[in-house]
Amino acid sequence: MKCPGQDSRYWKPGAIFNTMCPKCKKEVEFFKDDTTRKCNHCGHRFVNPKMDFGCAAYCQYAEQCIGDLPPEVAAQKEDFLKDKVAVEMKRYFKRDFKRIGHASRVARYAERIGKAEQANMAVILTSAYLHDIGIVEAERKHQNVSPKYQHMEGPPIARSILEKLGAKEELIREVCDIIGHHHWPRDNDSVNFKVLYDADLIANLEEKQKEGPLEKERLEKIIEKSFLTEGGREQALEVLC
């Protein structure tokens, strides 16, 4: 089935355009639904500069599109995954806007810290969106949302979501491991875990600050002792102090 967004019946002016070949600088004609075109002058094939591949995060026809993309764009599929995971997290929590908001803030801080720590962004952002995904089942099954039960119930739900989205098994295993002990650091934890832990800690401290602000000196001591990465400490000082 043809993607509705690429159906020529709905095209507007500008759907057919010329752009410059990045290699020889000659003009190449593109249709808006072309993923790539080959320059007739030098033979160089390049990606449509106006095509927004971000729609693959939510479009039901994404798999058909992804299969046709050039290698340099298809390689970004893991970047699309985090956006799909964000959508699934919101669907799972439904109208629980407090938990949706918390997960979104953790993801925002994880992205900033992850870049500073050169972490695997696909792993940390997927973990950030899903880190508390076990809380609903912990509440339903055990009437208790303590870390013990979140760690128990979260990984199977996360795995189900990620398998449905076609994530790689290696990524699924690491994300489930992080979710399965995200409140409790271990001696041999990866930088990906540490980034998620620090991002979650910032979001939790931020929420506590709104309830009753801590003295600056006490907050600075918590930041110095409790965070696992330098990027996390820097982000915490920026956000909380």
PyRosetta script that sets phi, psi and omega in degrees:
from pyrosetta import init, pose_from_sequence

init()
pose = pose_from_sequence("MKCPGQDSRYWKPGAIFNTMCPKCKKEVEFFKDDTTRKCNHCGHRFVNPKMDFGCAAYCQYAEQCIGDLPPEVAAQKEDFLKDKVAVEMKRYFKRDFKRIGHASRVARYAERIGKAEQANMAVILTSAYLHDIGIVEAERKHQNVSPKYQHMEGPPIARSILEKLGAKEELIREVCDIIGHHHWPRDNDSVNFKVLYDADLIANLEEKQKEGPLEKERLEKIIEKSFLTEGGREQALEVLC")
pose.set_psi(1, 138.4)
pose.set_omega(1, -177.7)
pose.set_phi(2, -76.7)
pose.set_psi(2, 137.1)
pose.set_omega(2, 178.0)
pose.set_phi(3, -60.1)
pose.set_psi(3, 125.6)
pose.set_omega(3, -179.0)
pose.set_phi(4, -56.5)
pose.set_psi(4, -33.6)
pose.set_omega(4, -179.6)
pose.set_phi(5, -68.5)
pose.set_psi(5, -16.3)
pose.set_omega(5, -179.5)
pose.set_phi(6, -110.1)
pose.set_psi(6, 7.4)
pose.set_omega(6, -179.2)
pose.set_phi(7, -72.0)
pose.set_psi(7, 120.0)
pose.set_omega(7, -174.6)
pose.set_phi(8, -62.4)
pose.set_psi(8, -18.5)
pose.set_omega(8, 177.7)
pose.set_phi(9, -62.9)
pose.set_psi(9, -23.9)
pose.set_omega(9, -177.0)
pose.set_phi(10, -106.0)
pose.set_psi(10, 10.9)
pose.set_omega(10, -178.6)
pose.set_phi(11, -70.6)
pose.set_psi(11, 148.9)
pose.set_omega(11, 178.5)
pose.set_phi(12, -117.0)
pose.set_psi(12, 171.7)
pose.set_omega(12, 177.0)
pose.set_phi(13, -53.3)
pose.set_psi(13, 136.9)
pose.set_omega(13, -177.6)
pose.set_phi(14, 100.2)
pose.set_psi(14, -4.9)
pose.set_omega(14, 179.3)
pose.set_phi(15, -69.1)
pose.set_psi(15, -23.0)
pose.set_omega(15, 172.9)
pose.set_phi(16, -116.8)
pose.set_psi(16, 124.1)
pose.set_omega(16, -172.8)
pose.set_phi(17, -147.7)
pose.set_psi(17, 164.1)
pose.set_omega(17, 175.7)
pose.set_phi(18, -107.0)
pose.set_psi(18, 142.1)
pose.set_omega(18, 175.6)
pose.set_phi(19, -139.3)
pose.set_psi(19, 162.3)
pose.set_omega(19, -174.8)
pose.set_phi(20, -86.2)
pose.set_psi(20, 133.0)
pose.set_omega(20, 174.6)
pose.set_phi(21, -64.7)
pose.set_psi(21, 126.5)
pose.set_omega(21, -178.2)
pose.set_phi(22, -66.1)
pose.set_psi(22, -15.4)
pose.set_omega(22, -177.3)
pose.set_phi(23, -94.0)
pose.set_psi(23, -51.1)
pose.set_omega(23, -175.0)
pose.set_phi(24, -110.3)
pose.set_psi(24, -5.3)
pose.set_omega(24, 176.5)
pose.set_phi(25, 70.9)
pose.set_psi(25, 13.1)
pose.set_omega(25, 175.1)
pose.set_phi(26, -85.3)
pose.set_psi(26, 157.8)
pose.set_omega(26, -179.1)
pose.set_phi(27, -76.5)
pose.set_psi(27, 139.4)
pose.set_omega(27, 176.6)
pose.set_phi(28, -127.5)
pose.set_psi(28, 132.2)
pose.set_omega(28, -180.0)
pose.set_phi(29, -84.4)
pose.set_psi(29, 132.5)
pose.set_omega(29, 176.7)
pose.set_phi(30, -121.1)
pose.set_psi(30, 142.0)
pose.set_omega(30, 163.8)
pose.set_phi(31, -94.7)
pose.set_psi(31, 149.0)
pose.set_omega(31, -173.9)
pose.set_phi(32, -60.4)
pose.set_psi(32, -24.2)
pose.set_omega(32, -179.1)
pose.set_phi(33, -94.9)
pose.set_psi(33, 4.7)
pose.set_omega(33, 173.6)
pose.set_phi(34, -74.2)
pose.set_psi(34, 127.1)
pose.set_omega(34, 173.6)
pose.set_phi(35, -79.1)
pose.set_psi(35, -36.1)
pose.set_omega(35, 175.9)
pose.set_phi(36, -143.1)
pose.set_psi(36, 162.2)
pose.set_omega(36, 171.4)
pose.set_phi(37, -142.1)
pose.set_psi(37, 150.5)
pose.set_omega(37, 176.9)
pose.set_phi(38, -100.5)
pose.set_psi(38, 132.2)
pose.set_omega(38, 178.1)
pose.set_phi(39, -69.0)
pose.set_psi(39, 124.5)
pose.set_omega(39, -179.6)
pose.set_phi(40, -68.6)
pose.set_psi(40, -19.7)
pose.set_omega(40, -176.9)
pose.set_phi(41, -83.5)
pose.set_psi(41, -49.3)
pose.set_omega(41, -175.5)
pose.set_phi(42, -115.0)
pose.set_psi(42, -8.4)
pose.set_omega(42, 177.8)
pose.set_phi(43, 84.4)
pose.set_psi(43, 1.6)
pose.set_omega(43, -179.8)
pose.set_phi(44, -72.9)
pose.set_psi(44, 131.6)
pose.set_omega(44, 176.7)
pose.set_phi(45, -101.9)
pose.set_psi(45, 132.8)
pose.set_omega(45, -178.4)
pose.set_phi(46, -143.6)
pose.set_psi(46, 163.1)
pose.set_omega(46, -173.8)
pose.set_phi(47, -75.2)
pose.set_psi(47, 143.9)
pose.set_omega(47, 175.1)
pose.set_phi(48, -58.5)
pose.set_psi(48, 114.3)
pose.set_omega(48, -175.5)
pose.set_phi(49, -70.0)
pose.set_psi(49, -14.5)
pose.set_omega(49, -178.2)
pose.set_phi(50, -104.0)
pose.set_psi(50, 0.1)
pose.set_omega(50, -178.3)
pose.set_phi(51, -83.8)
pose.set_psi(51, 128.8)
pose.set_omega(51, 179.7)
pose.set_phi(52, -95.6)
pose.set_psi(52, 102.6)
pose.set_omega(52, -178.6)
pose.set_phi(53, -80.2)
pose.set_psi(53, -4.4)
pose.set_omega(53, 179.1)
pose.set_phi(54, -64.5)
pose.set_psi(54, -19.7)
pose.set_omega(54, 179.0)
pose.set_phi(55, -63.1)
pose.set_psi(55, -18.5)
pose.set_omega(55, 178.7)
pose.set_phi(56, -63.3)
pose.set_psi(56, -14.0)
pose.set_omega(56, 179.4)
pose.set_phi(57, -68.9)
pose.set_psi(57, -25.2)
pose.set_omega(57, -174.6)
pose.set_phi(58, -136.9)
pose.set_psi(58, -13.4)
pose.set_omega(58, -174.8)
pose.set_phi(59, -72.3)
pose.set_psi(59, 137.1)
pose.set_omega(59, -179.5)
pose.set_phi(60, -69.1)
pose.set_psi(60, -15.1)
pose.set_omega(60, 178.7)
pose.set_phi(61, -99.8)
pose.set_psi(61, 14.9)
pose.set_omega(61, -172.9)
pose.set_phi(62, -59.4)
pose.set_psi(62, -40.4)
pose.set_omega(62, -176.6)
pose.set_phi(63, -62.5)
pose.set_psi(63, -38.3)
pose.set_omega(63, 177.7)
pose.set_phi(64, -64.4)
pose.set_psi(64, -40.6)
pose.set_omega(64, 179.9)
pose.set_phi(65, -66.7)
pose.set_psi(65, -48.5)
pose.set_omega(65, -176.6)
pose.set_phi(66, -57.0)
pose.set_psi(66, -38.4)
pose.set_omega(66, -178.3)
pose.set_phi(67, -63.2)
pose.set_psi(67, -24.3)
pose.set_omega(67, -177.8)
pose.set_phi(68, -96.3)
pose.set_psi(68, -3.2)
pose.set_omega(68, -175.2)
pose.set_phi(69, -76.6)
pose.set_psi(69, 152.2)
pose.set_omega(69, 175.9)
pose.set_phi(70, -67.8)
pose.set_psi(70, 158.5)
pose.set_omega(70, -174.7)
pose.set_phi(71, -54.3)
pose.set_psi(71, -40.1)
pose.set_omega(71, -176.2)
pose.set_phi(72, -66.8)
pose.set_psi(72, -25.1)
pose.set_omega(72, 177.6)
pose.set_phi(73, -91.1)
pose.set_psi(73, -40.2)
pose.set_omega(73, 178.4)
pose.set_phi(74, -59.0)
pose.set_psi(74, -29.1)
pose.set_omega(74, 179.5)
pose.set_phi(75, -64.9)
pose.set_psi(75, -16.3)
pose.set_omega(75, -179.9)
pose.set_phi(76, -88.4)
pose.set_psi(76, 10.5)
pose.set_omega(76, -175.3)
pose.set_phi(77, -58.7)
pose.set_psi(77, -34.9)
pose.set_omega(77, 178.3)
pose.set_phi(78, -65.1)
pose.set_psi(78, -29.6)
pose.set_omega(78, 175.8)
pose.set_phi(79, -66.7)
pose.set_psi(79, -36.2)
pose.set_omega(79, 176.8)
pose.set_phi(80, -66.9)
pose.set_psi(80, -32.0)
pose.set_omega(80, -176.7)
pose.set_phi(81, -57.4)
pose.set_psi(81, -44.1)
pose.set_omega(81, -176.8)
pose.set_phi(82, -60.3)
pose.set_psi(82, -34.5)
pose.set_omega(82, 179.1)
pose.set_phi(83, -72.1)
pose.set_psi(83, -36.8)
pose.set_omega(83, 175.7)
pose.set_phi(84, -65.1)
pose.set_psi(84, -39.8)
pose.set_omega(84, 179.1)
pose.set_phi(85, -63.2)
pose.set_psi(85, -40.7)
pose.set_omega(85, 178.0)
pose.set_phi(86, -59.4)
pose.set_psi(86, -41.7)
pose.set_omega(86, 178.5)
pose.set_phi(87, -64.0)
pose.set_psi(87, -44.2)
pose.set_omega(87, -179.3)
pose.set_phi(88, -65.7)
pose.set_psi(88, -37.4)
pose.set_omega(88, 177.0)
pose.set_phi(89, -60.5)
pose.set_psi(89, -43.6)
pose.set_omega(89, -179.8)
pose.set_phi(90, -67.0)
pose.set_psi(90, -37.9)
pose.set_omega(90, 177.0)
pose.set_phi(91, -64.5)
pose.set_psi(91, -39.5)
pose.set_omega(91, -177.4)
pose.set_phi(92, -67.5)
pose.set_psi(92, -44.3)
pose.set_omega(92, -178.8)
pose.set_phi(93, -80.0)
pose.set_psi(93, -11.6)
pose.set_omega(93, 176.2)
pose.set_phi(94, 54.9)
pose.set_psi(94, -113.4)
pose.set_omega(94, -175.8)
pose.set_phi(95, -98.8)
pose.set_psi(95, 15.8)
pose.set_omega(95, 177.5)
pose.set_phi(96, -83.1)
pose.set_psi(96, 77.7)
pose.set_omega(96, -172.7)
pose.set_phi(97, -67.9)
pose.set_psi(97, -24.8)
pose.set_omega(97, 177.6)
pose.set_phi(98, -64.1)
pose.set_psi(98, -46.8)
pose.set_omega(98, -179.0)
pose.set_phi(99, -72.3)
pose.set_psi(99, -35.0)
pose.set_omega(99, 175.3)
pose.set_phi(100, -62.7)
pose.set_psi(100, -44.5)
pose.set_omega(100, 179.6)
pose.set_phi(101, -63.0)
pose.set_psi(101, -41.4)
pose.set_omega(101, 179.7)
pose.set_phi(102, -63.1)
pose.set_psi(102, -48.5)
pose.set_omega(102, -179.9)
pose.set_phi(103, -60.4)
pose.set_psi(103, -39.0)
pose.set_omega(103, -179.8)
pose.set_phi(104, -67.1)
pose.set_psi(104, -39.0)
pose.set_omega(104, 177.5)
pose.set_phi(105, -67.5)
pose.set_psi(105, -41.6)
pose.set_omega(105, 177.6)
pose.set_phi(106, -59.9)
pose.set_psi(106, -42.4)
pose.set_omega(106, 178.5)
pose.set_phi(107, -62.8)
pose.set_psi(107, -39.8)
pose.set_omega(107, 179.9)
pose.set_phi(108, -63.4)
pose.set_psi(108, -45.6)
pose.set_omega(108, 179.5)
pose.set_phi(109, -70.2)
pose.set_psi(109, -37.0)
pose.set_omega(109, 178.8)
pose.set_phi(110, -61.9)
pose.set_psi(110, -38.0)
pose.set_omega(110, 179.1)
pose.set_phi(111, -64.1)
pose.set_psi(111, -43.6)
pose.set_omega(111, -179.5)
pose.set_phi(112, -65.9)
pose.set_psi(112, -46.9)
pose.set_omega(112, -179.3)
pose.set_phi(113, -67.4)
pose.set_psi(113, -41.2)
pose.set_omega(113, -178.4)
pose.set_phi(114, -59.4)
pose.set_psi(114, -39.2)
pose.set_omega(114, 178.4)
pose.set_phi(115, -65.8)
pose.set_psi(115, -39.7)
pose.set_omega(115, 179.0)
pose.set_phi(116, -67.3)
pose.set_psi(116, -33.7)
pose.set_omega(116, -176.7)
pose.set_phi(117, -95.8)
pose.set_psi(117, 1.3)
pose.set_omega(117, -179.2)
pose.set_phi(118, 55.1)
pose.set_psi(118, 45.8)
pose.set_omega(118, -179.8)
pose.set_phi(119, -86.9)
pose.set_psi(119, 172.7)
pose.set_omega(119, 176.5)
pose.set_phi(120, -79.0)
pose.set_psi(120, 106.6)
pose.set_omega(120, -172.0)
pose.set_phi(121, -65.7)
pose.set_psi(121, -34.7)
pose.set_omega(121, 179.5)
pose.set_phi(122, -63.5)
pose.set_psi(122, -42.1)
pose.set_omega(122, -179.6)
pose.set_phi(123, -67.9)
pose.set_psi(123, -49.0)
pose.set_omega(123, -173.6)
pose.set_phi(124, -70.6)
pose.set_psi(124, -35.4)
pose.set_omega(124, -179.8)
pose.set_phi(125, -73.8)
pose.set_psi(125, -37.9)
pose.set_omega(125, 175.4)
pose.set_phi(126, -63.7)
pose.set_psi(126, -43.5)
pose.set_omega(126, 177.8)
pose.set_phi(127, -63.0)
pose.set_psi(127, -39.7)
pose.set_omega(127, -178.6)
pose.set_phi(128, -62.9)
pose.set_psi(128, -46.4)
pose.set_omega(128, -179.2)
pose.set_phi(129, -67.0)
pose.set_psi(129, -28.9)
pose.set_omega(129, -174.2)
pose.set_phi(130, -107.8)
pose.set_psi(130, 3.6)
pose.set_omega(130, -170.0)
pose.set_phi(131, -61.5)
pose.set_psi(131, -31.8)
pose.set_omega(131, -179.9)
pose.set_phi(132, -104.2)
pose.set_psi(132, 18.1)
pose.set_omega(132, -172.3)
pose.set_phi(133, -64.9)
pose.set_psi(133, -20.1)
pose.set_omega(133, 179.9)
pose.set_phi(134, -82.8)
pose.set_psi(134, -3.1)
pose.set_omega(134, -172.6)
pose.set_phi(135, -67.6)
pose.set_psi(135, -32.4)
pose.set_omega(135, -179.4)
pose.set_phi(136, -66.9)
pose.set_psi(136, -48.0)
pose.set_omega(136, 178.6)
pose.set_phi(137, -68.7)
pose.set_psi(137, -33.3)
pose.set_omega(137, 176.6)
pose.set_phi(138, -61.5)
pose.set_psi(138, -41.5)
pose.set_omega(138, 179.2)
pose.set_phi(139, -68.9)
pose.set_psi(139, -41.9)
pose.set_omega(139, -176.8)
pose.set_phi(140, -71.7)
pose.set_psi(140, -45.3)
pose.set_omega(140, -175.1)
pose.set_phi(141, -81.7)
pose.set_psi(141, -38.8)
pose.set_omega(141, -169.9)
pose.set_phi(142, -115.8)
pose.set_psi(142, -5.0)
pose.set_omega(142, -175.4)
pose.set_phi(143, 51.7)
pose.set_psi(143, 37.6)
pose.set_omega(143, -174.9)
pose.set_phi(144, -157.2)
pose.set_psi(144, 123.9)
pose.set_omega(144, -177.9)
pose.set_phi(145, -106.4)
pose.set_psi(145, 24.3)
pose.set_omega(145, 179.0)
pose.set_phi(146, -64.5)
pose.set_psi(146, 159.6)
pose.set_omega(146, -179.8)
pose.set_phi(147, -51.0)
pose.set_psi(147, -38.9)
pose.set_omega(147, -178.8)
pose.set_phi(148, -52.7)
pose.set_psi(148, -46.7)
pose.set_omega(148, -176.2)
pose.set_phi(149, -81.3)
pose.set_psi(149, -32.8)
pose.set_omega(149, 174.1)
pose.set_phi(150, -62.0)
pose.set_psi(150, -42.9)
pose.set_omega(150, 179.9)
pose.set_phi(151, -65.4)
pose.set_psi(151, -31.2)
pose.set_omega(151, -180.0)
pose.set_phi(152, -74.6)
pose.set_psi(152, -43.6)
pose.set_omega(152, -172.5)
pose.set_phi(153, -89.8)
pose.set_psi(153, -22.5)
pose.set_omega(153, -174.5)
pose.set_phi(154, -68.0)
pose.set_psi(154, -50.5)
pose.set_omega(154, -174.7)
pose.set_phi(155, -56.6)
pose.set_psi(155, -43.2)
pose.set_omega(155, 179.0)
pose.set_phi(156, -62.2)
pose.set_psi(156, -36.2)
pose.set_omega(156, 179.0)
pose.set_phi(157, -69.9)
pose.set_psi(157, -43.4)
pose.set_omega(157, 178.3)
pose.set_phi(158, -60.5)
pose.set_psi(158, -43.6)
pose.set_omega(158, 178.9)
pose.set_phi(159, -60.2)
pose.set_psi(159, -44.1)
pose.set_omega(159, -180.0)
pose.set_phi(160, -59.7)
pose.set_psi(160, -44.3)
pose.set_omega(160, 179.7)
pose.set_phi(161, -63.9)
pose.set_psi(161, -46.6)
pose.set_omega(161, -175.5)
pose.set_phi(162, -70.2)
pose.set_psi(162, -35.9)
pose.set_omega(162, 176.1)
pose.set_phi(163, -65.1)
pose.set_psi(163, -39.8)
pose.set_omega(163, 178.1)
pose.set_phi(164, -62.2)
pose.set_psi(164, -33.1)
pose.set_omega(164, -178.6)
pose.set_phi(165, -86.4)
pose.set_psi(165, -1.7)
pose.set_omega(165, 176.5)
pose.set_phi(166, 78.3)
pose.set_psi(166, 26.1)
pose.set_omega(166, 179.2)
pose.set_phi(167, -68.6)
pose.set_psi(167, 154.6)
pose.set_omega(167, 178.1)
pose.set_phi(168, -70.0)
pose.set_psi(168, 146.4)
pose.set_omega(168, -177.5)
pose.set_phi(169, -60.3)
pose.set_psi(169, -37.1)
pose.set_omega(169, -179.8)
pose.set_phi(170, -61.7)
pose.set_psi(170, -43.4)
pose.set_omega(170, 178.5)
pose.set_phi(171, -66.8)
pose.set_psi(171, -42.3)
pose.set_omega(171, -179.8)
pose.set_phi(172, -58.7)
pose.set_psi(172, -45.5)
pose.set_omega(172, -178.8)
pose.set_phi(173, -61.1)
pose.set_psi(173, -44.5)
pose.set_omega(173, -178.0)
pose.set_phi(174, -68.3)
pose.set_psi(174, -42.4)
pose.set_omega(174, 179.0)
pose.set_phi(175, -62.0)
pose.set_psi(175, -44.0)
pose.set_omega(175, 180.0)
pose.set_phi(176, -65.1)
pose.set_psi(176, -36.1)
pose.set_omega(176, 176.6)
pose.set_phi(177, -64.0)
pose.set_psi(177, -43.4)
pose.set_omega(177, 179.2)
pose.set_phi(178, -63.3)
pose.set_psi(178, -47.1)
pose.set_omega(178, -179.6)
pose.set_phi(179, -62.0)
pose.set_psi(179, -34.2)
pose.set_omega(179, -175.9)
pose.set_phi(180, -73.2)
pose.set_psi(180, -4.7)
pose.set_omega(180, 174.0)
pose.set_phi(181, -153.0)
pose.set_psi(181, 31.2)
pose.set_omega(181, -170.2)
pose.set_phi(182, -65.8)
pose.set_psi(182, -15.5)
pose.set_omega(182, 174.8)
pose.set_phi(183, -88.9)
pose.set_psi(183, -16.3)
pose.set_omega(183, -170.1)
pose.set_phi(184, -123.5)
pose.set_psi(184, 96.4)
pose.set_omega(184, 178.5)
pose.set_phi(185, -62.7)
pose.set_psi(185, 149.7)
pose.set_omega(185, 176.1)
pose.set_phi(186, -117.8)
pose.set_psi(186, 164.3)
pose.set_omega(186, -176.4)
pose.set_phi(187, -63.7)
pose.set_psi(187, -33.5)
pose.set_omega(187, -173.6)
pose.set_phi(188, -105.3)
pose.set_psi(188, 25.2)
pose.set_omega(188, -176.6)
pose.set_phi(189, -66.9)
pose.set_psi(189, 147.6)
pose.set_omega(189, 179.3)
pose.set_phi(190, -76.4)
pose.set_psi(190, 166.5)
pose.set_omega(190, 175.8)
pose.set_phi(191, -63.7)
pose.set_psi(191, -29.4)
pose.set_omega(191, 178.2)
pose.set_phi(192, -63.3)
pose.set_psi(192, -43.6)
pose.set_omega(192, 176.5)
pose.set_phi(193, -62.4)
pose.set_psi(193, -45.5)
pose.set_omega(193, -176.1)
pose.set_phi(194, -61.4)
pose.set_psi(194, -38.9)
pose.set_omega(194, 177.9)
pose.set_phi(195, -63.4)
pose.set_psi(195, -46.8)
pose.set_omega(195, 179.1)
pose.set_phi(196, -61.9)
pose.set_psi(196, -44.2)
pose.set_omega(196, -179.9)
pose.set_phi(197, -58.3)
pose.set_psi(197, -47.1)
pose.set_omega(197, -178.7)
pose.set_phi(198, -66.4)
pose.set_psi(198, -39.7)
pose.set_omega(198, 179.3)
pose.set_phi(199, -63.6)
pose.set_psi(199, -41.9)
pose.set_omega(199, 178.7)
pose.set_phi(200, -65.6)
pose.set_psi(200, -39.2)
pose.set_omega(200, 179.5)
pose.set_phi(201, -64.5)
pose.set_psi(201, -40.6)
pose.set_omega(201, 177.0)
pose.set_phi(202, -60.9)
pose.set_psi(202, -47.1)
pose.set_omega(202, -179.1)
pose.set_phi(203, -62.2)
pose.set_psi(203, -40.4)
pose.set_omega(203, 179.4)
pose.set_phi(204, -67.3)
pose.set_psi(204, -42.4)
pose.set_omega(204, 178.3)
pose.set_phi(205, -66.2)
pose.set_psi(205, -37.4)
pose.set_omega(205, 178.2)
pose.set_phi(206, -61.3)
pose.set_psi(206, -42.5)
pose.set_omega(206, 179.1)
pose.set_phi(207, -66.4)
pose.set_psi(207, -38.7)
pose.set_omega(207, 178.0)
pose.set_phi(208, -67.7)
pose.set_psi(208, -35.0)
pose.set_omega(208, 178.4)
pose.set_phi(209, -61.8)
pose.set_psi(209, -34.7)
pose.set_omega(209, 179.1)
pose.set_phi(210, -69.7)
pose.set_psi(210, -32.0)
pose.set_omega(210, 179.4)
pose.set_phi(211, -75.2)
pose.set_psi(211, -39.1)
pose.set_omega(211, -179.4)
pose.set_phi(212, -169.4)
pose.set_psi(212, 103.4)
pose.set_omega(212, -175.0)
pose.set_phi(213, -57.1)
pose.set_psi(213, 136.5)
pose.set_omega(213, 174.6)
pose.set_phi(214, -84.7)
pose.set_psi(214, 153.8)
pose.set_omega(214, 175.3)
pose.set_phi(215, -63.4)
pose.set_psi(215, 144.5)
pose.set_omega(215, -175.4)
pose.set_phi(216, -57.1)
pose.set_psi(216, -41.5)
pose.set_omega(216, -178.2)
pose.set_phi(217, -63.4)
pose.set_psi(217, -42.5)
pose.set_omega(217, 179.2)
pose.set_phi(218, -66.2)
pose.set_psi(218, -40.5)
pose.set_omega(218, 179.9)
pose.set_phi(219, -63.5)
pose.set_psi(219, -41.7)
pose.set_omega(219, 179.4)
pose.set_phi(220, -63.7)
pose.set_psi(220, -36.5)
pose.set_omega(220, 177.6)
pose.set_phi(221, -66.5)
pose.set_psi(221, -40.6)
pose.set_omega(221, 177.5)
pose.set_phi(222, -61.8)
pose.set_psi(222, -44.1)
pose.set_omega(222, -179.0)
pose.set_phi(223, -63.6)
pose.set_psi(223, -41.7)
pose.set_omega(223, -178.5)
pose.set_phi(224, -66.1)
pose.set_psi(224, -39.3)
pose.set_omega(224, -173.8)
pose.set_phi(225, -91.6)
pose.set_psi(225, -29.9)
pose.set_omega(225, -167.6)
pose.set_phi(226, -96.1)
pose.set_psi(226, -21.9)
pose.set_omega(226, -175.5)
pose.set_phi(227, -84.5)
pose.set_psi(227, 148.6)
pose.set_omega(227, -173.3)
pose.set_phi(228, -99.7)
pose.set_psi(228, -14.6)
pose.set_omega(228, -179.2)
pose.set_phi(229, -129.9)
pose.set_psi(229, 153.6)
pose.set_omega(229, 177.1)
pose.set_phi(230, -67.7)
pose.set_psi(230, -37.3)
pose.set_omega(230, 177.1)
pose.set_phi(231, -62.0)
pose.set_psi(231, -36.1)
pose.set_omega(231, 177.5)
pose.set_phi(232, -65.9)
pose.set_psi(232, -41.9)
pose.set_omega(232, 178.9)
pose.set_phi(233, -63.4)
pose.set_psi(233, -44.2)
pose.set_omega(233, -179.6)
pose.set_phi(234, -63.2)
pose.set_psi(234, -41.9)
pose.set_omega(234, 179.7)
pose.set_phi(235, -67.1)
pose.set_psi(235, -38.7)
pose.set_omega(235, 179.6)
pose.set_phi(236, -64.0)
pose.set_psi(236, -43.4)
pose.set_omega(236, 178.8)
pose.set_phi(237, -62.4)
pose.set_psi(237, -39.1)
pose.set_omega(237, -180.0)
pose.set_phi(238, -68.0)
pose.set_psi(238, -40.3)
pose.set_omega(238, -175.0)
pose.set_phi(239, -82.9)
pose.set_psi(239, -38.8)
pose.set_omega(239, -168.0)
pose.set_phi(240, -101.0)
pose.set_psi(240, -23.3)
pose.set_omega(240, -173.9)
pose.set_phi(241, -106.9)
pose.dump_pdb("model.pdb")
